[in-house]
Amino acid sequence: MFDARRLITFRSWLNSLSLNQKLSVVGGVVLFLVGLLSDPWVVKVPSLIAASAAVAYLAVTIRHRIRSEREDESQSPTTEEHNPQMKRLVFDDFQDADRPYRVEFVEKKSTASVQERPEVLLAKKNPMSKHSEEPYEFQMSDFFDMDEDVFKRETGPRSEFNFLIKKVLSVVKEVNFAHTVALFWVNTEKKQLVLENFVSDSKLFTTQRRREIGLDLVSQVAATGKPKLLTNVNAASQADVLTYYDGPESVKTFIGVPIFYSRGPVQPRDPVAVLAVDCLSEDAYGSETLGLLGQFTKLISALIRSYTDKYDLVMDSEVLRSISRIREQLKIEFTAYNAVRSLAEETSRLIPWDYISIVLYDETRKAWSIQLVMNRMNDPYVAVGNEVDPHESLVGMVLQSSIPKIIDNIQALGASRFYRAERCDSRGSLLVMPINSLNRCYGALVVESKDIKTYSDSDVKLMQKVVEPASWGLEILSLNEVTNNFVMLDEATGVATQRYFLGRVQEEVQRANDFSSEISIVMISIDNVNDYIVRYGKEGFEFVLQNVSRMIKSCIRPYDLVGRFDHNRFAVMLVNTTPNEASLWSEKLRKNVASNVINVEQQSFSVTISVGVSGATGETNDLELLENADRVLRKAIEAGGNIVRVF
């Protein structure tokens, strides 16, 4: 009777053999039969020898396997618990199906050694390695951005917002297995999309930050305020529907959702931004993706609210600091040039610019002229002193209307900026701010950028706050000038005012020409004025002016005249005096001033003066006489001061 159990045992034994062992069994049986049935000894002997070798190979391999199995059985669970060098089994399920499964031992650290370490260890799997697992130790950099500037030092709200938006876009990309995630601002006034930030695996993502709202998918979401889902992007039309790539990409799925924002209780109608997500697989996104992105848009909207409030506070503080700096500069030197220079410097801190210029009315030329120019590009632009066309230029129209003007694209400007013959680049955008008070326009602030559509209504409101203190300063200077026209004596020094002095010089020069008499003008300047202002303040410097003016008045005759020419210069008119006589008089005055001791705030010091002398010759008019005296005075100052020069 046939025993089925023996057949099963034989089959299980046969299945436990490897492929090489099976081949050796078959080969040995065949060779044994050939050797048994063959008559020639040349065939019989080699066949039997080869069959014996196959049997020997089979016996050796089976013995090696049995020895390995016995060693495995000797490692019991109870002994493993007490073994300090613990081992664990690794089952390789990537083996060939026709081979017996193989089990290997991997060294494992004991529990005690793990408890002694405070760090958390994780077996990090490497897909390239099947039989080993290396421990991975978490670092602080896995949970904290140590190299980010927002954590190293204090940064503005703009940097913080960019950092947070970048992190949100990275999370959106990982959650949705996206190829590109980008955030675009929607500028409804200028009909533009402005790229804020993006995360992409593509090297063809656009470098263009601004683009016009058109017919592409992102523009459609911005225009309609509704999400857009495209499950199969046509490769032929990709350049038209996905304009944020500079070349062809194998994008198959696109989804765009609007982002809304409102400060008040009024429900917003137009989106402020668009979140665009695309993928390389077809039908990758659906309605569940829209719901997920809706949660992210709410988060981004909350970040926008926080950023906007913080940015407004920062800008208000910057404006207050700018106003304070303008006032401090006017305290040091209360002049029209200092007012417009401070205004230009603060403008450069608050808004983007490539050129800044200021136009004021020139009383001597009776025309609007450019008083200050800041050119960051160092290319051809308008120059200081050029007159402005009041009727055929953009600045002239703003001066007449006293209404701010924004030009988004200068190429579309029909008129010139300042005058027809100007040599300026025709690209970029322009902002013109009038500098005016309630009753009068004193000039205009012109800010220009190389980029189109740079300025907005918010920039106008911002600059109006900064222009106000400068216009107040020009208003006070104008009122002081009107007042001085009706005053003969300077209040601070007690000498004649500039206007009265110039009027008297004109009369005396005319008289000297008519009667062929001599007249000389002596121009006096105090050396190192800024040092005295810094050391003793404005009041201390006024005390110095009073001492110098008192010494000058004590040296002149009753029919001579001394006047204050500007904030640190005096002018003396010596009647019936030749230039040589005026030079001797000036040298005596210089020595007296240098030897005089002045006491300010319990400190004693002396000052020096530089003197320029000019005399009328022939038909010299009053303007030439004053210009000659001013010219030689500048030469005396350039020579180091404390000297008298004669024209």
C-alpha positions as CSV (number, residue, x, y, z in Angstrom):
1,M,0.0,0.0,0.0
2,F,1.3,3.4,-1.0
3,D,2.1,5.7,2.0
4,A,1.0,9.3,1.2
5,R,2.8,10.7,4.2
6,R,6.1,9.6,2.8
7,L,5.3,11.3,-0.5
8,I,4.4,14.5,1.4
9,T,7.6,14.3,3.4
10,F,9.6,13.7,0.2
11,R,7.9,16.7,-1.5
12,S,8.5,19.0,1.4
13,W,12.2,17.9,1.5
14,L,12.5,18.5,-2.2
15,N,10.9,21.9,-1.9
16,S,13.3,22.9,0.9
17,L,16.2,22.5,-1.6
18,S,17.6,25.4,-3.4
19,L,17.7,25.5,-7.2
20,N,21.4,24.4,-7.3
21,Q,20.6,21.5,-5.0
22,K,17.7,20.4,-7.1
23,L,19.9,20.5,-10.2
24,S,22.6,18.5,-8.5
25,V,20.0,15.8,-7.5
26,V,18.6,15.6,-11.0
27,G,22.1,15.6,-12.5
28,G,23.3,12.9,-10.1
29,V,20.4,10.6,-10.9
30,V,20.8,11.0,-14.6
31,L,24.6,10.4,-14.4
32,F,24.1,7.4,-12.2
33,L,21.6,5.8,-14.6
34,V,23.9,6.5,-17.6
35,G,26.9,4.9,-15.8
36,L,24.8,1.9,-14.7
37,L,23.4,1.2,-18.1
38,S,26.5,1.9,-20.2
39,D,28.9,-0.9,-21.2
40,P,32.1,0.9,-22.2
41,W,34.2,1.7,-19.2
42,V,35.1,5.1,-20.8
43,V,31.5,6.3,-20.3
44,K,30.6,4.2,-17.2
45,V,33.5,5.4,-14.9
46,P,33.2,9.2,-15.5
47,S,29.4,9.0,-15.2
48,L,29.6,7.2,-11.8
49,I,32.3,9.7,-10.6
50,A,30.2,12.7,-11.6
51,A,27.1,11.2,-9.9
52,S,29.2,10.7,-6.7
53,A,30.4,14.4,-6.8
54,A,26.8,15.5,-7.1
55,V,25.8,13.5,-4.1
56,A,28.7,14.9,-2.1
57,Y,27.8,18.5,-3.0
58,L,24.2,17.8,-1.9
59,A,25.4,16.3,1.4
60,V,27.8,19.2,2.2
61,T,25.2,21.9,1.5
62,I,22.5,20.1,3.5
63,R,24.9,19.7,6.4
64,H,25.7,23.5,6.3
65,R,22.1,24.4,6.4
66,I,21.3,22.0,9.3
67,R,24.2,23.6,11.3
68,S,22.9,27.1,10.6
69,E,19.4,26.0,11.8
70,R,20.8,24.6,15.0
71,E,22.7,27.8,15.7
72,D,19.5,29.7,15.2
73,E,17.6,27.5,17.6
74,S,20.2,28.1,20.3
75,Q,19.3,31.8,20.5
76,S,16.2,31.6,22.7
77,P,14.1,34.6,23.8
78,T,15.0,34.1,27.4
79,T,18.7,34.3,26.7
80,E,18.2,37.3,24.5
81,E,16.7,39.3,27.4
82,H,19.8,38.8,29.5
83,N,22.3,39.3,26.6
84,P,23.7,42.8,26.7
85,Q,24.4,42.7,23.0
86,M,20.8,42.1,21.8
87,K,20.0,40.9,18.3
88,R,16.9,41.1,16.2
89,L,15.7,39.2,13.1
90,V,15.5,40.9,9.7
91,F,13.1,39.3,7.2
92,D,14.1,40.0,3.6
93,D,10.9,39.8,1.5
94,F,12.7,40.9,-1.6
95,Q,14.3,37.5,-2.1
96,D,13.7,35.4,-5.2
97,A,10.6,33.3,-5.1
98,D,12.4,30.1,-6.1
99,R,14.9,30.4,-3.2
100,P,14.4,29.5,0.5
101,Y,13.7,32.5,2.7
102,R,16.8,33.8,4.4
103,V,16.9,35.2,8.0
104,E,19.8,37.4,9.2
105,F,20.7,38.8,12.6
106,V,21.2,42.5,13.2
107,E,23.0,43.8,16.3
108,K,20.7,45.8,18.6
109,K,21.8,47.9,21.5
110,S,20.5,47.0,24.9
111,T,17.6,48.7,26.7
112,A,19.9,50.0,29.4
113,S,22.2,51.8,26.9
114,V,19.2,53.4,25.2
115,Q,17.8,54.7,28.5
116,E,21.2,56.3,29.4
117,R,21.0,58.6,26.4
118,P,18.6,61.6,26.6
119,E,18.3,61.9,22.8
120,V,15.5,60.3,20.9
121,L,16.7,57.7,18.3
122,L,14.8,56.7,15.2
123,A,15.6,53.9,12.8
124,K,15.8,55.7,9.6
125,K,15.1,53.4,6.7
126,N,17.2,53.6,3.5
127,P,15.3,52.2,0.5
128,M,18.7,51.3,-1.1
129,S,19.7,49.1,1.8
130,K,17.5,46.1,2.5
131,H,19.3,44.5,5.4
132,S,20.4,47.3,7.7
133,E,18.8,50.2,9.5
134,E,21.0,53.1,10.7
135,P,19.8,55.1,13.8
136,Y,19.0,58.8,13.2
137,E,19.4,61.4,15.9
138,F,17.1,64.4,15.6
139,Q,18.7,67.9,15.7
140,M,17.3,71.3,16.6
141,S,17.4,72.2,12.9
142,D,14.7,69.6,12.2
143,F,12.2,71.7,14.3
144,F,13.7,75.3,14.2
145,D,15.0,77.5,11.3
146,M,18.3,78.5,12.9
147,D,19.7,80.3,9.9
148,E,16.7,82.6,9.3
149,D,17.2,86.3,9.7
150,V,13.8,86.7,11.4
151,F,15.2,84.8,14.4
152,K,18.7,86.2,14.4
153,R,17.8,89.9,14.6
154,E,14.8,92.2,14.5
155,T,13.4,92.5,11.1
156,G,10.5,94.5,9.6
157,P,7.0,93.2,9.1
158,R,7.7,92.6,5.4
159,S,10.5,90.1,6.1
160,E,8.4,88.3,8.7
161,F,5.4,88.1,6.3
162,N,7.6,86.7,3.5
163,F,9.0,84.1,5.8
164,L,5.6,82.9,7.0
165,I,4.1,82.9,3.5
166,K,7.1,80.8,2.3
167,K,6.4,78.3,5.0
168,V,2.7,78.1,4.2
169,L,3.4,77.6,0.5
170,S,5.9,74.8,1.3
171,V,3.2,73.0,3.4
172,V,0.6,73.4,0.6
173,K,3.1,71.9,-1.8
174,E,3.9,68.9,0.4
175,V,0.3,68.2,1.3
176,N,-0.9,68.3,-2.3
177,F,2.2,66.7,-3.9
178,A,2.3,69.8,-6.1
179,H,4.9,70.8,-8.7
180,T,4.5,74.5,-8.1
181,V,2.7,76.7,-5.5
182,A,2.7,80.5,-6.0
183,L,0.9,83.5,-4.4
184,F,0.0,86.5,-6.6
185,W,-1.2,89.8,-5.4
186,V,-4.1,91.4,-7.3
187,N,-3.8,95.1,-8.0
188,T,-7.2,96.1,-9.2
189,E,-6.2,99.8,-9.7
190,K,-3.4,99.0,-12.1
191,K,-4.9,95.7,-13.5
192,Q,-1.8,93.8,-12.5
193,L,-0.7,90.5,-10.9
194,V,2.3,90.9,-8.6
195,L,4.2,87.7,-7.6
196,E,4.7,87.6,-3.8
197,N,6.4,84.2,-3.3
198,F,6.5,80.7,-4.7
199,V,7.8,77.2,-4.1
200,S,8.5,75.2,-7.2
201,D,10.5,72.2,-8.5
202,S,10.7,73.8,-11.9
203,K,13.7,75.7,-13.1
204,L,11.6,77.6,-15.7
205,F,9.5,79.5,-13.2
206,T,9.3,83.1,-14.3
207,T,11.5,85.9,-13.0
208,Q,9.1,88.6,-13.9
209,R,7.4,89.9,-10.8
210,R,4.7,92.1,-12.4
211,R,2.4,91.1,-15.2
212,E,-0.8,92.5,-16.7
213,I,-4.1,90.7,-15.9
214,G,-5.0,88.8,-19.1
215,L,-6.8,85.6,-20.1
216,D,-4.6,83.1,-18.3
217,L,-5.9,80.9,-15.4
218,V,-4.5,83.0,-12.6
219,S,-6.0,86.2,-14.2
220,Q,-9.4,84.5,-14.5
221,V,-9.4,83.7,-10.8
222,A,-8.4,87.3,-10.0
223,A,-11.1,88.8,-12.3
224,T,-14.0,86.6,-11.3
225,G,-13.1,85.9,-7.6
226,K,-14.0,82.2,-8.1
227,P,-11.8,79.1,-8.0
228,K,-10.6,77.5,-11.2
229,L,-9.9,73.8,-11.6
230,L,-8.4,72.2,-14.7
231,T,-7.8,68.5,-14.6
232,N,-6.1,68.1,-17.9
233,V,-3.9,70.9,-19.2
234,N,-3.4,70.9,-22.9
235,A,0.4,71.0,-23.6
236,A,-0.2,73.1,-26.7
237,S,-2.0,75.8,-24.8
238,Q,0.1,75.8,-21.7
239,A,2.0,79.0,-22.7
240,D,-1.3,80.8,-22.7
241,V,-3.0,79.4,-19.6
242,L,0.0,79.1,-17.3
243,T,2.0,82.3,-18.0
244,Y,4.2,82.0,-14.9
245,Y,6.5,79.6,-16.7
246,D,9.1,80.8,-19.1
247,G,9.1,77.5,-21.0
248,P,7.1,74.3,-21.6
249,E,6.4,72.2,-18.5
250,S,4.7,68.9,-18.2
251,V,1.9,70.2,-16.0
252,K,-1.3,68.3,-16.2
253,T,-3.5,69.6,-13.4
254,F,-4.1,73.2,-12.2
255,I,-6.1,74.7,-9.4
256,G,-6.4,78.3,-8.4
257,V,-8.3,79.8,-5.4
258,P,-9.0,83.5,-4.5
259,I,-7.9,85.0,-1.2
260,F,-10.1,87.7,0.2
261,Y,-9.4,90.3,2.9
262,S,-11.4,93.0,4.6
263,R,-10.6,95.2,7.6
264,G,-14.2,96.1,8.4
265,P,-17.5,94.3,8.6
266,V,-18.2,94.8,4.9
267,Q,-17.9,91.7,2.9
268,P,-15.2,92.0,0.2
269,R,-16.1,91.7,-3.4
270,D,-12.7,91.4,-5.1
271,P,-9.9,89.1,-4.2
272,V,-6.6,90.6,-2.9
273,A,-4.5,87.6,-4.0
274,V,-4.6,84.3,-5.8
275,L,-3.1,81.0,-4.6
276,A,-2.1,78.9,-7.7
277,V,-1.2,75.2,-7.4
278,D,-0.3,72.8,-10.2
279,C,0.7,69.1,-10.5
280,L,2.4,66.8,-13.1
281,S,-0.3,64.2,-12.9
282,E,-3.8,64.2,-14.5
283,D,-6.9,64.4,-12.4
284,A,-4.7,65.0,-9.3
285,Y,-7.1,67.5,-7.7
286,G,-10.8,67.7,-7.1
287,S,-13.5,69.1,-4.8
288,E,-11.7,67.8,-1.7
289,T,-8.6,69.8,-2.7
290,L,-10.7,72.9,-3.0
291,G,-11.9,72.4,0.6
292,L,-8.4,71.9,1.8
293,L,-7.0,75.0,0.0
294,G,-9.9,77.0,1.4
295,Q,-8.5,76.4,4.9
296,F,-5.1,77.6,3.7
297,T,-6.6,80.8,2.2
298,K,-8.2,81.6,5.5
299,L,-4.8,81.3,7.2
300,I,-3.2,83.5,4.5
301,S,-6.0,86.1,5.0
302,A,-5.3,86.1,8.7
303,L,-1.6,86.6,8.0
304,I,-2.4,89.5,5.7
305,R,-4.5,91.2,8.4
306,S,-1.7,90.8,10.9
307,Y,0.9,92.1,8.5
308,T,-1.2,95.1,7.3
309,D,-1.8,96.3,10.9
310,K,1.8,95.9,11.9
311,Y,3.0,97.5,8.6
312,D,0.8,100.5,9.2
313,L,2.2,101.0,12.6
314,V,5.7,100.8,11.3
315,M,5.1,103.3,8.5
316,D,3.4,105.7,10.9
317,S,6.5,105.5,13.2
318,E,8.8,106.0,10.2
319,V,6.8,109.1,9.1
320,L,7.0,110.6,12.6
321,R,10.8,110.0,12.7
322,S,11.1,111.7,9.3
323,I,9.1,114.7,10.5
324,S,11.3,114.9,13.6
325,R,14.5,114.8,11.5
326,I,13.2,117.6,9.3
327,R,12.4,119.8,12.3
328,E,15.8,119.1,13.8
329,Q,17.6,120.1,10.6
330,L,15.6,123.3,10.4
331,K,16.6,124.1,14.0
332,I,20.2,123.9,13.1
333,E,19.9,126.0,9.9
334,F,16.5,127.6,9.1
335,T,16.9,128.1,5.4
336,A,14.9,127.2,2.3
337,Y,17.7,125.0,0.9
338,N,18.0,123.1,4.2
339,A,14.2,122.5,4.2
340,V,14.1,121.1,0.7
341,R,17.3,119.0,1.2
342,S,15.8,117.4,4.4
343,L,12.6,116.7,2.5
344,A,14.5,115.0,-0.3
345,E,16.5,112.8,2.1
346,E,13.4,111.7,4.0
347,T,11.6,110.9,0.7
348,S,14.4,108.6,-0.3
349,R,13.9,106.6,3.0
350,L,10.1,106.1,2.5
351,I,9.3,105.3,-1.1
352,P,11.1,103.7,-4.1
353,W,13.1,106.2,-6.2
354,D,15.8,106.6,-8.8
355,Y,15.6,110.4,-9.2
356,I,14.4,113.0,-6.8
357,S,14.1,116.7,-7.6
358,I,12.6,119.8,-6.0
359,V,11.3,122.8,-7.8
360,L,11.0,126.3,-6.0
361,Y,10.3,129.8,-7.2
362,D,13.4,131.9,-7.8
363,E,12.7,135.5,-6.8
364,T,15.8,136.9,-8.5
365,R,14.9,135.2,-11.9
366,K,11.2,135.5,-11.4
367,A,10.7,131.9,-12.6
368,W,10.3,128.3,-11.3
369,S,13.6,126.6,-11.2
370,I,15.1,123.3,-10.1
371,Q,16.8,123.8,-6.7
372,L,17.9,120.2,-5.8
373,V,18.5,116.9,-7.7
374,M,19.3,113.5,-6.4
375,N,20.3,111.0,-9.1
376,R,21.0,107.5,-8.0
377,M,21.5,106.1,-11.5
378,N,24.2,108.6,-12.5
379,D,22.8,108.9,-16.0
380,P,21.6,112.1,-17.9
381,Y,18.9,114.0,-16.0
382,V,17.9,117.6,-15.4
383,A,20.4,119.9,-13.7
384,V,20.1,122.3,-10.8
385,G,19.2,125.8,-11.9
386,N,17.2,124.9,-15.0
387,E,13.9,126.7,-15.3
388,V,10.6,124.9,-15.5
389,D,8.1,125.5,-18.3
390,P,5.0,126.5,-16.3
391,H,2.6,125.9,-19.1
392,E,3.9,123.0,-21.3
393,S,5.3,120.6,-18.6
394,L,3.8,118.2,-16.1
395,V,5.5,119.9,-13.1
396,G,4.1,123.3,-14.3
397,M,0.6,121.9,-14.4
398,V,0.9,120.5,-10.8
399,L,2.3,123.9,-9.7
400,Q,-0.8,125.6,-11.1
401,S,-3.4,123.1,-9.8
402,S,-1.7,122.2,-6.5
403,I,-3.0,118.6,-7.0
404,P,-0.7,115.6,-6.8
405,K,-0.1,113.7,-10.0
406,I,0.9,110.0,-10.7
407,I,2.1,108.9,-14.1
408,D,2.3,105.0,-14.3
409,N,4.1,105.0,-17.6
410,I,6.2,108.0,-18.7
411,Q,6.2,106.8,-22.3
412,A,2.5,107.6,-22.5
413,L,3.1,111.1,-21.1
414,G,2.2,113.7,-23.8
415,A,4.1,116.6,-22.2
416,S,7.6,116.9,-20.8
417,R,8.5,116.6,-17.1
418,F,10.1,120.0,-16.6
419,Y,10.9,121.6,-20.0
420,R,11.0,120.6,-23.7
421,A,14.8,120.3,-24.0
422,E,15.2,117.9,-21.0
423,R,17.4,114.9,-21.6
424,C,15.7,112.2,-19.5
425,D,15.0,108.5,-20.0
426,S,11.4,108.0,-21.2
427,R,10.8,104.8,-19.2
428,G,9.4,104.4,-15.7
429,S,6.8,106.1,-13.5
430,L,6.5,109.5,-11.9
431,L,5.1,111.1,-8.8
432,V,4.7,114.9,-8.5
433,M,3.8,116.3,-5.1
434,P,3.0,120.0,-4.7
435,I,4.7,121.8,-1.7
436,N,2.0,124.2,-0.7
437,S,0.2,125.8,2.3
438,L,-3.3,126.9,2.6
439,N,-2.7,130.1,0.7
440,R,0.3,129.5,-1.6
441,C,2.2,126.9,-3.6
442,Y,6.0,127.1,-2.9
443,G,7.2,124.4,-5.2
444,A,6.9,120.7,-6.1
445,L,8.6,117.4,-5.1
446,V,9.2,115.1,-8.1
447,V,10.0,111.4,-7.5
448,E,10.8,109.1,-10.4
449,S,11.4,105.4,-10.8
450,K,12.7,103.3,-13.6
451,D,9.9,100.7,-13.1
452,I,6.4,101.4,-14.5
453,K,3.4,101.6,-12.1
454,T,5.5,102.0,-9.0
455,Y,3.5,104.6,-7.1
456,S,-0.1,104.5,-5.8
457,D,-2.5,106.6,-3.8
458,S,-1.1,105.3,-0.6
459,D,2.3,106.8,-1.5
460,V,0.6,110.1,-2.1
461,K,-1.0,110.1,1.4
462,L,2.3,109.1,2.9
463,M,4.3,111.9,1.2
464,Q,1.6,114.5,2.1
465,K,2.5,113.9,5.8
466,V,6.2,114.5,5.1
467,V,5.8,117.4,2.8
468,E,3.7,119.4,5.4
469,P,6.6,120.3,7.8
470,A,8.7,121.4,4.8
471,S,5.9,123.6,3.5
472,W,5.4,125.1,7.0
473,G,9.1,125.9,7.1
474,L,8.9,127.6,3.7
475,E,5.8,129.5,4.8
476,I,7.6,130.9,7.9
477,L,10.6,131.8,5.8
478,S,8.3,133.6,3.3
479,L,6.6,135.5,6.2
480,N,10.0,136.4,7.7
481,E,11.1,137.8,4.3
482,V,7.9,139.9,4.0
483,T,8.5,141.2,7.5
484,N,12.1,142.0,6.9
485,N,11.1,144.1,3.9
486,F,9.5,146.6,6.3
487,V,12.1,146.4,9.0
488,M,15.4,148.4,8.9
489,L,17.3,146.6,11.7
490,D,18.1,143.0,12.2
491,E,16.5,141.8,15.5
492,A,19.4,139.5,16.6
493,T,22.4,141.8,15.9
494,G,21.0,145.3,15.8
495,V,22.5,146.1,12.3
496,A,20.7,146.9,9.1
497,T,18.8,144.2,7.4
498,Q,19.9,142.8,4.0
499,R,17.2,144.5,2.1
500,Y,17.8,147.9,3.6
501,F,21.5,147.5,3.2
502,L,21.2,146.7,-0.5
503,G,18.9,149.7,-1.0
504,R,21.4,152.0,0.6
505,V,24.4,150.5,-1.4
506,Q,22.5,151.2,-4.6
507,E,22.0,154.8,-3.7
508,E,25.5,155.4,-2.5
509,V,27.1,153.8,-5.6
510,Q,24.9,156.0,-7.8
511,R,26.0,159.1,-5.8
512,A,29.7,158.0,-6.0
513,N,29.4,157.6,-9.8
514,D,27.7,161.0,-10.2
515,F,30.3,162.9,-8.0
516,S,33.3,160.7,-8.9
517,S,33.9,159.8,-5.3
518,E,35.3,156.6,-3.8
519,I,33.2,153.9,-2.1
520,S,34.3,150.5,-0.8
521,I,32.4,147.4,0.3
522,V,33.8,145.1,3.0
523,M,32.3,141.6,3.3
524,I,33.0,139.8,6.6
525,S,32.4,136.1,7.5
526,I,33.0,134.4,10.8
527,D,35.3,131.3,10.4
528,N,34.3,127.8,11.4
529,V,30.6,128.6,12.0
530,N,29.5,125.0,12.3
531,D,31.9,124.3,15.1
532,Y,30.4,127.0,17.2
533,I,26.8,125.9,16.5
534,V,27.6,122.3,17.5
535,R,29.6,123.2,20.6
536,Y,27.4,126.1,22.0
537,G,24.1,125.7,20.1
538,K,22.1,128.2,18.2
539,E,21.8,130.6,21.2
540,G,25.6,130.6,21.8
541,F,26.3,131.3,18.1
542,E,23.8,134.3,18.2
543,F,25.8,135.6,21.1
544,V,29.0,135.4,19.0
545,L,27.2,137.3,16.2
546,Q,26.1,140.0,18.6
547,N,29.7,140.5,19.8
548,V,31.1,140.7,16.3
549,S,28.4,143.1,15.1
550,R,29.1,145.3,18.2
551,M,32.8,145.5,17.4
552,I,32.1,146.4,13.7
553,K,29.7,149.1,14.7
554,S,32.2,150.6,17.1
555,C,34.8,150.9,14.2
556,I,32.6,152.7,11.6
557,R,31.8,156.4,11.1
558,P,28.3,157.7,11.5
559,Y,27.7,157.9,7.8
560,D,29.0,154.4,7.0
561,L,26.6,151.5,7.1
562,V,26.9,147.9,8.4
563,G,24.3,145.2,7.6
564,R,23.7,141.5,8.1
565,F,24.1,139.9,4.7
566,D,23.1,136.4,5.7
567,H,23.1,134.1,8.8
568,N,26.9,134.4,9.4
569,R,28.1,137.3,7.2
570,F,28.2,141.0,7.6
571,A,28.7,143.7,4.9
572,V,30.1,147.2,5.6
573,M,29.8,150.1,3.2
574,L,32.6,152.7,3.7
575,V,31.8,156.0,2.0
576,N,34.6,158.1,0.5
577,T,37.0,155.3,1.1
578,T,39.5,153.8,-1.3
579,P,40.2,150.1,-1.5
580,N,43.6,150.5,0.2
581,E,42.1,152.5,3.0
582,A,39.4,149.9,3.4
583,S,42.0,147.2,3.5
584,L,43.8,148.9,6.4
585,W,40.5,149.3,8.2
586,S,39.7,145.7,7.7
587,E,43.1,144.5,8.9
588,K,42.6,146.5,12.1
589,L,39.1,145.1,12.6
590,R,40.4,141.5,12.0
591,K,43.0,141.9,14.8
592,N,40.5,143.4,17.2
593,V,38.1,140.5,16.7
594,A,40.8,137.9,17.0
595,S,42.0,139.4,20.3
596,N,38.5,139.7,21.8
597,V,37.6,137.1,24.4
598,I,34.0,135.8,24.4
599,N,32.4,134.1,27.4
600,V,29.6,131.6,26.7
601,E,28.3,129.1,29.3
602,Q,31.3,129.7,31.6
603,Q,33.7,129.0,28.7
604,S,36.1,131.6,27.2
605,F,37.2,131.6,23.6
606,S,37.9,133.9,20.7
607,V,36.8,133.9,17.1
608,T,38.4,134.9,13.8
609,I,37.0,136.5,10.7
610,S,37.7,136.4,6.9
611,V,37.4,139.7,5.0
612,G,36.9,140.5,1.4
613,V,37.4,144.2,0.2
614,S,36.1,145.6,-3.1
615,G,36.1,149.2,-4.4
616,A,34.1,151.0,-7.0
617,T,36.0,152.0,-10.1
618,G,34.6,154.1,-12.9
619,E,31.0,153.1,-13.8
620,T,30.8,150.1,-11.5
621,N,27.3,149.3,-10.4
622,D,26.2,148.0,-7.0
623,L,25.8,144.4,-8.1
624,E,29.3,144.2,-9.5
625,L,30.7,145.8,-6.3
626,L,28.9,143.2,-4.1
627,E,29.9,140.3,-6.3
628,N,33.5,141.3,-6.3
629,A,33.6,141.6,-2.5
630,D,31.9,138.2,-2.2
631,R,34.4,136.6,-4.6
632,V,37.5,137.8,-2.7
633,L,35.8,136.8,0.6
634,R,35.5,133.2,-0.7
635,K,39.2,133.2,-1.7
636,A,40.1,134.4,1.9
637,I,38.0,131.5,3.3
638,E,39.6,129.0,1.0
639,A,43.0,130.2,2.1
640,G,42.3,129.1,5.6
641,G,40.5,132.1,7.1
642,N,41.6,134.9,9.4
643,I,42.9,136.9,6.5
644,V,42.0,140.0,4.4
645,R,41.8,139.9,0.6
646,V,41.4,142.9,-1.7
647,F,39.8,142.7,-5.2
